[in-house]
Amino acid sequence: MKKTLRNILCLGTLLTIGTAAPSALAAENVEITLPQTMENDDTVEVYYRKGLPVTAARARAGEFKRETIMLKKGSIRKEGAKPLSCDILLEKDVPVTLRDGTIIYTDVFRPVDEKQHPAIMAWSPYGKEIGGQWLDDVPGRSGVPKEATSGLEKFEAPDPDYWVAHGYAIINPDSRGAYHSEGNLNYWGSQNAKDGYDTIEWAAKQPWSNGKIGMSGNSWLTVSQWFIAGEQPPHLAAIAPWEGFVDHFRETANRGGIPNPVFPEAIFETFASENYIEDQPRMIITHTLMDAYWQDKIAKLENIHIPAYVVASYTNPVHTHGTFAGFRQIPSKNKWLRVHNTNEWYDYYQPEHVEDLRKFFDHYLNGIDNDWEKTPRVRLSVLDPGHQDVVDRVEKEFPLARTQYKKMYLTENHNLSWQPAQREGTAEYPVNTNNAAQSFDFTFNQDTELTGYMNLHMYVEAQGANDMELHVTVQKLDAQGHEILDAVTHQPILAEGYLRVSQRALDPQKSTPSEPFLKHDHEALLQKGEIVPVEIGIWPMGMKYHAGEKLHLTIAPYQPPTKESIPPFGSAKITVAKDGYTYMPNEKTAMKTMGGNADEIAHPEAVVKAPATRNKGQHIIHFGGQYDSYLFVPVIPNK
């Protein structure tokens, strides 16, 4: 294959590279590898793959056209959306030149005046106009009514209508490589963070800017906040991370050391680019230990000193741990945490929470003295399925200083007890059978709250294999031992932990009894008959148990998730005005429909699937006597 040369700024270093690819897909130029120099000067060969073309139906791309449009008060973006509450000036496809000469494009929504305004940036590659992911793709729109927003917002981002009406500009970039933006699309890391830095500094110099930029949004847009703020752009004045991880290897890609490309692959398949996209799903299954590549995917939380309004939940399978870690680890003296009891999208667009966020930004971006700093530093929810959740309970810190950690020991008859079993016992299961698992229950004799981090310390053995991949869950059962389902999702509420046993080694400097920190720098395979202690950290949970209710601990062999658990992104058909961006209700307007194809994949032959698990034979759990297996739980005494 003929080599072509390209100049690319890879993680801060200008490289001249060849695009010759060793992969089986090289003949069609579907997959290539590019050497990237990390900040520690290590060079890593990173996989890149072709994604959806910008013209794909699933990409739902808007027309690329540099223009300035006046969006009139009362007009609508689409049927059923909230009419605009004010006139808005839209500057479309504005070019932003990054430090290496790459040009990305952004839309800017701002007030129609000559004043200088604060701005909020929503950084993601999802598409600044509809795009490959949209709330309409999610069943029931996750509880967010269509009329709750104007439809001007990009996915998981602030609604320009609300913010412009209150004197803010909204900046919606397509990050490097997304849609018509130049370059290759990257997944977070220092390259993406530096691009965000450059875009913030560009925005601060615009004549409409007051020089203070904030960031907001869910999920990817929160992860971007941690990474970009870690680069310390001078004009980034405040952030509002609303659920997002901080350590991609430990919290999403290879949680517990188990490579899981299923969710990243599903997200990859929604991306559209004129160039290549970092094939992180393939990196997940080929880089299964912590290395320079994954080190670059850890946010520099220690650098974040600006004000932060952090919003978390206990039930996000991707972001729960990182959101709490971000709040705890940033050294900012002006940080707030609110833990909600619903889901990230529903919570983000609730009117009272939008108002709360505006109060935060008004104070730090607009300089308004509005008593924001009197807001309680921590507002917690405690889940209580079957009863009434506690919401916005005022606390001073998280984890709670008054926590009393206790050990629930695994004992005979599938019970948990405050007292260790004197006699040794085992519980085991054959891996390759339906419902393979072992469970242990604890029945509370008084109302008890468990809020914080849990850790399962236990002794395990594998028969017929040299490794184990474990999935641990903790959930609440009613007094009759029945599951109590979430009232909205109709799914059980689980606190979870994962472990590939060969990667059980702990970092003693970063581990605590309630929070084991795995090194992930080597594998220690099991020998025949070897019994080893393991620590399986369980993500934060706040749960109230009433007298008679049960804590149900399940230990099971890990099974890769299926794509059926992920929303069908791209499935919704979105109809908007063909020209003019918005239109007046009941006005006869030429329309266009985008989307309606959740199954469109650019190159099905390149799809990355979950590798087979290492589970074989029999898993044995040892407890009692010398094997003090226990669940370490955070008991919260009444104030």
Protein Blocks (a to p, Z undefined) as FASTA:
>chain_A
ZZddddddeehiacdddfbdfbfklmnomaccdddddfkopacdddddddddfklmklop
acdddddddddehiafbghiacdfbdcdddehiacddfkopacdddddddddfbdcdddd
dddfebpggpjbdfklpghhlopafklpgolacehiacfklmmmnopacdddddehiajb
gcjddeejjklmmmmmmmmmmmmmpmkbghiacdedehjlmmmmmmmmmnopaklnbdcd
ehiafblklmmmmgghiacfklmmmmmmmpccfbdcddfklmmmmmmcccfklmmmcccf
klpmbdcdddddfkbcklmmmmmmmmmmpmcfbdcddddfbdfklmmmgmklmmmmmmmm
mmmmnopaehlmmpcfbdcddddehiacdehiacfbdcdfklccddddddehhiacfbdc
fbdcdddddfkbghiacddddddfbdcddedjdddddddddehiabdcdddddddddfko
pacddfklopacdddddddfklmpccfklpcfklccdfklaccdddehiacddddddddd
dddddehiacdddddddddddfklpccehkaccdddfbhhiacehiacddddeejiakbc
fblmlpccddddfbehjadddeehjllcdddddddddZZ
